[in-house]
Amino acid sequence: MDWNRRLASRACLALFMVASALFAVTVVHPAGPAWLLWATIPVSGPLVSVAFWSVSRNVALPGPTRRFWRHVTPVPVLVAAGQTAQAADVLAHPGVRTSYTGPWMLVFDGLALVCLIHALIRLPVGDGRPGAGARVALDSGIVALAAAVFIWHFGTRQALAAGVTPELLASLGLSVLAILSVFALAKAVIADYSAIDARGLRMLAVCVLVGTLTPMLQPLAAAADERLFMAQLYLPLIYLLAARAAEAQWRAPAPRAKSARRPYSVLPYAAVAAVDALLLVSAWRDDEDLVAVAFTAVALTGMVAFRQMTALRDNSRLLARLDHQASHDALTGLANRALFQRRLDGLCDDGDAHVALLDLDGFKAVNDTYGHEAGDLLLTRVGAALTAAVRPGDTAARLGGDEFVLLLPGTSCAEAAAVADRVVAGLHDPVPVGDRKLHIRASIGIACGPAAGLLRRADTAMYAAKRIPGSRHLHHDQDSVRAA
């Protein structure tokens, strides 16, 4: 398999060089029979299919990657068959017409595009972040719309001017499939699925863009010599790039971790720049479809602006999420020690703030006996009880381990005691762990007064409460510990 793949890649390089030389010689001075200009295409297609099939049989590749290369294996042969049908039509009727898009060519090329789109759709993309799929789809839509306006400007509008025929309708259908393939491949490239080699995927994207846009240059080739068709030059190039894409995938069989990427893709911006350039050229030449090109340019600019606003909104959400993660406990969702300390330091020393320090009794024994999952379950239950007990403006925090704290600004001793009672009531129901039910016992120490030393006094009251059986809370005033 490896030998077949390498041979196919080298043969495609040789055939591209031969095709380029023949094309260049014909531009300068026609020589040799016309069929030589087409001779490389029927050979190159099967060679690339061999390369694709070899990659799909590489057991070192992950399943989705092998499936992708297996699904695209028929594409080169189908394209070669379609172009061979066109070559036969050209050679049999030289110079009769400017377009040789016969039915067999349309059928084979249409099947090739369907196979390509199916392979790309089956390729898993996206990074799992909220809205990632929509952003990738929007960027891909921008690229596809830019490709569509180029196809319209250089091909479709001239064909429509010649009249509506069944061949024209079939050609329009093929153009639609080409635009869909651009969308699907742009989506795969922008999403940067790591199990498909990135360089190989970019080569395939270039193949699709070249195959979609280069036929628009056919009038230039025909002006040089009526025997010249752009397919004689760009198809060997496409086959070479496709074979090199298979080579790149073979050399990087293992999925790679995604590297840090820019928060945008350059493709949508390049698409907008290309359409803006087309708009300038159309305005300078005063083309008939100037309004259509201008409308597309405005639509693309609006899509990019919307994409940027979406990115800014997503960045704001990400920053808010990161700030929340930096200031809150991951297990319970409560404030962490740093946030609690900031809010405690921000209090005025007016004596109307209370701190309630809570510690679980026998928590280490629960961890040792039932495991850390049971311990985490208890901590989660405590976090929920604290959240339910506090009022707006209060702060419930986890200091670490099984130690929790409440910051209750603007409260009286009776109000602080009522909050502690609600916490104890919230911990009354046992927590089911397997076939056992564990009761949560907590000791709470309450202190009030200036912020300095407030936590230390609450700690003294909490340890005094630990000497009393069951869940209790004690209050520490300026001189002693007493029942709250």
C-alpha positions as CSV (number, residue, x, y, z in Angstrom):
1,M,0.0,0.0,0.0
2,D,2.8,2.4,0.9
3,W,4.6,1.7,-2.3
4,N,1.5,2.2,-4.4
5,R,0.8,5.6,-2.7
6,R,4.3,6.9,-3.2
7,L,4.4,5.7,-6.8
8,A,1.0,7.5,-7.5
9,S,2.3,10.7,-6.0
10,R,5.4,10.8,-8.1
11,A,3.6,9.8,-11.2
12,C,1.1,12.7,-10.6
13,L,4.1,15.1,-10.4
14,A,5.5,13.8,-13.6
15,L,2.1,14.1,-15.4
16,F,1.6,17.6,-14.1
17,M,5.0,18.7,-15.5
18,V,4.2,17.1,-18.9
19,A,0.7,18.7,-19.0
20,S,2.2,22.1,-18.1
21,A,4.9,21.8,-20.8
22,L,2.4,20.8,-23.5
23,F,0.1,23.7,-22.5
24,A,2.9,26.2,-22.6
25,V,4.2,25.0,-25.9
26,T,0.7,25.2,-27.4
27,V,0.4,28.8,-26.2
28,V,3.6,29.7,-28.0
29,H,3.5,27.5,-31.0
30,P,1.0,24.5,-31.5
31,A,2.8,21.2,-32.0
32,G,1.6,17.6,-31.9
33,P,-1.9,16.2,-32.0
34,A,-4.6,17.8,-29.9
35,W,-5.3,14.7,-27.9
36,L,-1.9,14.9,-26.2
37,L,-3.2,18.0,-24.2
38,W,-5.8,15.7,-22.6
39,A,-3.7,12.5,-22.3
40,T,-2.6,13.1,-18.7
41,I,-6.1,13.4,-17.2
42,P,-7.5,9.8,-17.7
43,V,-4.2,8.5,-16.1
44,S,-4.0,10.9,-13.2
45,G,-7.4,10.3,-11.8
46,P,-7.0,6.5,-11.1
47,L,-3.5,7.2,-9.6
48,V,-4.9,9.6,-7.1
49,S,-7.7,7.2,-6.2
50,V,-5.1,4.6,-5.5
51,A,-3.4,7.0,-3.2
52,F,-6.6,7.8,-1.4
53,W,-7.5,4.1,-1.0
54,S,-4.0,3.4,0.4
55,V,-4.5,6.0,3.1
56,S,-7.9,4.6,3.9
57,R,-6.4,1.2,4.6
58,N,-3.7,2.5,7.0
59,V,-4.6,0.9,10.3
60,A,-2.6,3.5,12.2
61,L,-5.2,6.1,11.3
62,P,-8.3,6.7,13.5
63,G,-11.6,5.4,12.2
64,P,-13.1,8.8,11.1
65,T,-10.0,9.6,9.1
66,R,-10.0,6.3,7.3
67,R,-13.7,6.7,6.6
68,F,-13.1,10.2,5.1
69,W,-10.4,9.0,2.7
70,R,-12.4,6.0,1.7
71,H,-15.4,8.2,0.9
72,V,-13.3,10.5,-1.3
73,T,-11.6,7.6,-3.2
74,P,-14.1,7.6,-6.1
75,V,-13.9,11.4,-6.6
76,P,-10.7,11.5,-8.8
77,V,-11.9,8.7,-11.0
78,L,-15.3,10.3,-11.5
79,V,-13.7,13.7,-12.3
80,A,-11.3,12.0,-14.8
81,A,-14.3,10.2,-16.4
82,G,-16.2,13.5,-16.8
83,Q,-13.2,15.3,-18.3
84,T,-12.5,12.4,-20.6
85,A,-16.0,12.7,-21.9
86,Q,-15.5,16.4,-22.4
87,A,-12.2,15.7,-24.2
88,A,-13.9,13.2,-26.5
89,D,-16.6,15.8,-27.3
90,V,-14.0,18.4,-28.0
91,L,-11.8,16.2,-30.2
92,A,-14.9,14.9,-32.2
93,H,-16.3,18.4,-32.7
94,P,-13.3,20.8,-32.7
95,G,-14.2,24.5,-32.7
96,V,-18.0,23.9,-33.1
97,R,-18.9,25.6,-29.8
98,T,-17.4,27.4,-26.9
99,S,-18.9,25.2,-24.2
100,Y,-18.5,21.4,-24.2
101,T,-20.4,20.5,-21.0
102,G,-22.0,17.4,-22.3
103,P,-24.5,15.2,-20.3
104,W,-21.9,12.6,-19.4
105,M,-19.5,15.2,-18.1
106,L,-22.2,16.8,-16.0
107,V,-23.2,13.3,-14.6
108,F,-19.7,12.3,-13.6
109,D,-18.8,15.7,-12.2
110,G,-22.0,15.8,-10.3
111,L,-21.4,12.4,-8.8
112,A,-17.9,13.5,-7.8
113,L,-19.2,16.5,-6.0
114,V,-21.9,14.5,-4.2
115,C,-19.2,12.0,-3.0
116,L,-17.0,14.9,-1.8
117,I,-19.8,16.7,0.0
118,H,-20.9,13.4,1.7
119,A,-17.4,12.7,2.9
120,L,-17.0,16.3,4.3
121,I,-20.4,16.2,6.0
122,R,-19.5,12.9,7.7
123,L,-16.3,14.4,9.0
124,P,-16.8,15.4,12.7
125,V,-16.0,19.0,13.3
126,G,-16.4,21.6,16.1
127,D,-14.7,22.0,19.4
128,G,-17.7,21.5,21.7
129,R,-17.9,25.1,22.9
130,P,-21.3,26.7,22.8
131,G,-22.0,28.4,19.5
132,A,-18.8,27.0,17.9
133,G,-20.8,25.2,15.1
134,A,-22.7,28.3,14.3
135,R,-19.5,30.4,14.0
136,V,-17.9,27.8,11.8
137,A,-21.0,27.7,9.6
138,L,-21.1,31.5,9.3
139,D,-17.5,31.7,8.3
140,S,-18.0,28.9,5.7
141,G,-21.1,30.6,4.4
142,I,-19.0,33.8,3.8
143,V,-16.5,31.8,1.7
144,A,-19.2,29.9,-0.2
145,L,-21.1,33.2,-1.0
146,A,-17.9,34.7,-2.3
147,A,-17.3,31.7,-4.6
148,A,-20.9,31.9,-5.8
149,V,-20.6,35.5,-6.9
150,F,-17.4,34.7,-8.8
151,I,-19.1,31.8,-10.5
152,W,-22.0,34.1,-11.4
153,H,-19.9,36.9,-12.7
154,F,-17.5,34.8,-14.9
155,G,-19.8,32.0,-15.9
156,T,-23.5,31.8,-15.1
157,R,-24.5,35.2,-16.4
158,Q,-22.9,34.7,-19.8
159,A,-24.5,31.2,-20.1
160,L,-27.9,32.6,-19.3
161,A,-27.5,35.3,-22.0
162,A,-27.2,32.5,-24.6
163,G,-30.6,31.1,-23.7
164,V,-32.1,28.5,-21.3
165,T,-31.4,24.9,-22.4
166,P,-31.4,21.5,-20.6
167,E,-27.6,21.5,-20.6
168,L,-27.6,25.0,-19.0
169,L,-29.9,23.9,-16.2
170,A,-27.7,20.8,-15.6
171,S,-24.7,23.1,-15.5
172,L,-26.4,25.4,-13.0
173,G,-27.1,22.4,-10.8
174,L,-23.4,21.4,-11.0
175,S,-22.5,25.0,-10.0
176,V,-24.8,24.7,-7.0
177,L,-23.0,21.4,-6.0
178,A,-19.7,23.1,-6.4
179,I,-20.7,26.0,-4.1
180,L,-21.9,23.4,-1.5
181,S,-18.6,21.6,-1.8
182,V,-16.8,24.9,-1.1
183,F,-19.0,25.4,1.9
184,A,-18.4,21.9,3.3
185,L,-14.6,22.0,2.7
186,A,-14.3,25.5,4.1
187,K,-16.2,24.3,7.2
188,A,-13.7,21.4,7.7
189,V,-10.7,23.7,7.2
190,I,-12.0,26.4,9.6
191,A,-13.0,23.9,12.2
192,D,-9.5,22.3,11.9
193,Y,-10.5,18.8,12.9
194,S,-7.2,17.4,14.4
195,A,-7.5,13.8,13.1
196,I,-7.3,15.0,9.5
197,D,-3.9,16.4,8.7
198,A,-4.3,20.2,8.5
199,R,-1.9,20.6,5.6
200,G,-3.6,17.9,3.6
201,L,-7.0,19.4,4.3
202,R,-5.8,22.8,3.1
203,M,-4.5,21.2,-0.1
204,L,-7.9,19.6,-0.7
205,A,-9.5,23.0,-0.1
206,V,-7.2,24.5,-2.8
207,C,-8.2,21.7,-5.1
208,V,-11.9,22.6,-4.7
209,L,-11.3,26.3,-5.2
210,V,-9.1,25.8,-8.2
211,G,-11.7,23.4,-9.8
212,T,-14.5,25.8,-9.0
213,L,-12.9,29.1,-10.1
214,T,-10.3,28.3,-12.8
215,P,-12.8,27.4,-15.5
216,M,-13.8,31.1,-15.5
217,L,-10.4,31.7,-17.3
218,Q,-11.4,29.6,-20.3
219,P,-11.9,32.6,-22.6
220,L,-8.2,33.5,-22.1
221,A,-7.1,30.0,-23.1
222,A,-9.4,29.9,-26.1
223,A,-8.0,33.2,-27.2
224,A,-4.5,31.8,-27.3
225,D,-5.5,28.6,-29.2
226,E,-8.8,27.0,-29.8
227,R,-7.4,23.6,-28.7
228,L,-6.6,24.9,-25.2
229,F,-8.9,24.2,-22.3
230,M,-8.1,25.3,-18.8
231,A,-9.0,21.7,-17.6
232,Q,-5.9,20.5,-19.4
233,L,-3.8,22.5,-17.0
234,Y,-5.7,22.8,-13.7
235,L,-6.8,19.2,-13.4
236,P,-3.3,17.7,-13.4
237,L,-2.5,20.4,-10.7
238,I,-5.5,19.3,-8.7
239,Y,-4.5,15.7,-9.0
240,L,-1.0,16.5,-7.8
241,L,-2.2,18.5,-4.8
242,A,-4.7,15.7,-3.9
243,A,-1.9,13.1,-4.1
244,R,0.3,15.3,-1.9
245,A,-2.6,15.6,0.6
246,A,-2.8,11.8,0.9
247,E,1.0,11.9,1.4
248,A,0.7,14.4,4.2
249,Q,-2.1,12.4,5.9
250,W,0.0,9.2,5.7
251,R,3.0,10.9,7.4
252,A,0.9,12.2,10.3
253,P,-1.4,9.3,11.1
254,A,-1.9,10.0,14.8
255,P,-4.4,12.6,15.9
256,R,-2.7,15.7,17.2
257,A,-3.8,17.9,20.0
258,K,-5.2,21.2,18.8
259,S,-2.7,23.9,19.1
260,A,-3.5,27.4,20.3
261,R,-5.3,29.0,17.5
262,R,-6.3,32.6,16.6
263,P,-9.9,33.5,17.5
264,Y,-10.7,34.0,13.8
265,S,-10.0,32.4,10.5
266,V,-8.4,34.3,7.6
267,L,-10.6,32.7,5.0
268,P,-13.7,34.9,5.5
269,Y,-11.6,38.1,5.3
270,A,-9.9,36.8,2.2
271,A,-13.3,36.1,0.7
272,V,-14.5,39.6,1.4
273,A,-11.3,41.1,0.0
274,A,-11.7,39.1,-3.2
275,V,-15.3,40.2,-3.7
276,D,-14.4,43.9,-2.9
277,A,-11.7,43.6,-5.6
278,L,-14.3,42.2,-8.0
279,L,-16.6,45.1,-7.2
280,L,-13.9,47.6,-8.0
281,V,-13.1,45.9,-11.3
282,S,-16.8,45.7,-12.2
283,A,-17.3,49.4,-11.4
284,W,-14.3,50.3,-13.5
285,R,-15.6,48.3,-16.5
286,D,-19.2,49.2,-15.8
287,D,-20.3,45.6,-16.0
288,E,-24.0,44.8,-16.2
289,D,-24.0,42.8,-12.9
290,L,-22.4,45.6,-10.9
291,V,-25.5,45.9,-8.7
292,A,-25.4,42.2,-8.0
293,V,-21.7,42.2,-7.1
294,A,-22.2,45.4,-4.9
295,F,-25.1,43.7,-3.1
296,T,-23.0,40.6,-2.4
297,A,-20.1,42.8,-1.1
298,V,-22.4,44.6,1.3
299,A,-24.0,41.3,2.4
300,L,-20.5,39.8,3.0
301,T,-19.5,42.8,5.0
302,G,-22.6,42.6,7.1
303,M,-21.9,38.9,7.7
304,V,-18.4,39.6,8.8
305,A,-19.5,42.4,11.1
306,F,-22.1,40.1,12.7
307,R,-19.4,37.4,13.1
308,Q,-17.2,39.9,14.9
309,M,-20.0,41.0,17.2
310,T,-20.6,37.4,18.0
311,A,-17.0,36.8,18.7
312,L,-16.9,39.9,21.0
313,R,-20.0,38.6,22.9
314,D,-18.5,35.2,23.2
315,N,-15.2,36.6,24.5
316,S,-17.1,38.6,27.1
317,R,-18.9,35.5,28.2
318,L,-15.6,33.6,28.3
319,L,-14.0,36.3,30.4
320,A,-16.9,36.3,32.8
321,R,-16.7,32.5,33.1
322,L,-13.0,32.6,33.7
323,D,-13.5,35.3,36.4
324,H,-16.2,33.2,38.0
325,Q,-13.9,30.1,38.0
326,A,-11.1,32.2,39.5
327,S,-13.3,33.4,42.4
328,H,-15.6,30.4,43.1
329,D,-15.2,26.9,44.3
330,A,-15.5,24.4,41.5
331,L,-17.3,21.7,43.5
332,T,-19.9,23.7,45.3
333,G,-20.2,26.8,43.2
334,L,-19.7,29.0,46.4
335,A,-17.3,31.9,46.6
336,N,-13.7,30.8,47.3
337,R,-11.3,32.1,50.0
338,A,-9.9,34.9,47.9
339,L,-13.3,36.3,47.0
340,F,-14.5,36.0,50.7
341,Q,-11.4,37.8,51.9
342,R,-11.9,40.6,49.4
343,R,-15.5,41.2,50.5
344,L,-14.5,40.9,54.2
345,D,-11.7,43.5,53.7
346,G,-14.2,45.8,51.9
347,L,-16.5,46.0,54.9
348,C,-16.6,49.1,57.0
349,D,-15.7,48.6,60.6
350,D,-19.1,49.7,61.9
351,G,-19.8,46.5,63.9
352,D,-22.9,45.5,62.0
353,A,-21.4,42.5,60.1
354,H,-21.5,38.9,61.2
355,V,-19.3,36.0,60.1
356,A,-20.6,32.4,60.6
357,L,-17.8,29.7,60.3
358,L,-19.0,26.2,59.6
359,D,-17.1,22.9,59.9
360,L,-18.3,19.4,59.3
361,D,-18.0,16.9,62.2
362,G,-16.4,13.6,61.3
363,F,-15.8,14.5,57.7
364,K,-12.4,12.7,57.5
365,A,-14.0,9.5,58.7
366,V,-16.6,9.7,55.9
367,N,-13.9,10.1,53.3
368,D,-11.8,7.3,54.7
369,T,-14.8,4.9,55.1
370,Y,-16.9,5.7,52.0
371,G,-14.5,7.4,49.6
372,H,-14.0,10.8,48.3
373,E,-17.1,10.6,46.1
374,A,-19.2,10.4,49.2
375,G,-17.3,13.3,50.8
376,D,-17.9,15.4,47.7
377,L,-21.6,14.6,47.9
378,L,-21.7,15.9,51.5
379,L,-19.8,19.0,50.5
380,T,-22.2,19.6,47.7
381,R,-25.2,19.3,50.0
382,V,-23.7,21.7,52.4
383,G,-23.1,24.2,49.6
384,A,-26.7,24.0,48.6
385,A,-27.9,24.5,52.2
386,L,-25.7,27.6,52.6
387,T,-26.9,29.0,49.3
388,A,-30.6,28.5,50.3
389,A,-30.0,30.1,53.7
390,V,-28.3,33.3,52.8
391,R,-30.1,36.6,51.9
392,P,-29.3,38.9,48.9
393,G,-26.0,40.6,49.6
394,D,-24.7,37.8,51.8
395,T,-21.7,35.8,50.8
396,A,-21.4,32.0,51.2
397,A,-17.9,30.7,50.7
398,R,-15.9,27.5,51.0
399,L,-12.5,28.2,52.6
400,G,-11.2,24.7,51.8
401,G,-11.7,21.1,52.8
402,D,-14.9,20.9,54.9
403,E,-14.7,24.5,56.1
404,F,-17.3,27.0,55.0
405,V,-18.1,30.6,56.0
406,L,-20.9,33.0,55.7
407,L,-20.4,36.8,55.5
408,L,-23.6,38.6,56.7
409,P,-23.2,42.4,56.4
410,G,-25.8,44.6,58.0
411,T,-27.3,41.9,60.3
412,S,-28.2,41.8,63.9
413,C,-27.3,38.9,66.2
414,A,-30.9,37.6,65.9
415,E,-30.8,37.7,62.1
416,A,-27.4,36.0,62.0
417,A,-28.8,33.3,64.3
418,A,-31.8,32.9,62.0
419,V,-29.5,32.3,59.1
420,A,-27.5,29.7,61.1
421,D,-30.8,28.0,62.0
422,R,-31.8,27.8,58.4
423,V,-28.4,26.2,57.6
424,V,-28.8,23.6,60.3
425,A,-32.4,22.8,59.1
426,G,-31.1,22.4,55.5
427,L,-28.6,19.8,56.7
428,H,-31.2,17.8,58.7
429,D,-32.1,15.3,56.0
430,P,-29.6,12.5,55.6
431,V,-27.5,12.1,52.4
432,P,-28.0,8.7,50.6
433,V,-24.6,7.1,49.8
434,G,-25.0,3.7,48.2
435,D,-27.2,1.7,50.6
436,R,-26.4,3.9,53.5
437,K,-27.8,7.3,54.6
438,L,-25.3,9.6,56.2
439,H,-26.3,12.4,58.6
440,I,-24.4,15.7,58.3
441,R,-23.3,17.2,61.6
442,A,-22.0,20.7,61.5
443,S,-20.5,23.1,64.1
444,I,-21.1,26.8,63.5
445,G,-19.3,29.7,65.1
446,I,-20.7,33.2,64.8
447,A,-18.9,36.5,65.4
448,C,-19.6,40.1,64.9
449,G,-17.7,43.4,65.1
450,P,-14.8,45.0,63.2
451,A,-13.5,43.1,60.2
452,A,-10.1,42.7,61.8
453,G,-10.1,39.5,63.8
454,L,-13.7,38.6,62.9
455,L,-12.8,35.3,61.3
456,R,-10.6,34.3,64.2
457,R,-13.3,35.0,66.7
458,A,-15.8,32.9,64.6
459,D,-13.2,30.1,64.6
460,T,-13.0,30.2,68.4
461,A,-16.8,29.9,68.6
462,M,-16.9,27.1,66.1
463,Y,-14.5,25.0,68.1
464,A,-16.5,25.6,71.2
465,A,-19.6,24.4,69.3
466,K,-17.8,21.2,68.4
467,R,-17.7,20.2,72.0
468,I,-21.5,20.0,72.0
469,P,-23.1,16.9,70.4
470,G,-25.1,17.4,67.2
471,S,-25.3,20.4,64.9
472,R,-25.1,23.6,67.0
473,H,-24.1,27.2,66.5
474,L,-22.5,29.5,69.1
475,H,-22.0,33.2,69.1
476,H,-18.7,34.9,70.0
477,D,-19.1,38.4,71.4
478,Q,-16.3,40.7,72.4
479,D,-15.5,38.8,75.6
480,S,-16.9,35.3,75.6
481,V,-18.6,32.5,73.7
482,R,-22.3,32.1,74.3
483,A,-25.3,30.3,72.8
484,A,-26.7,32.2,69.8
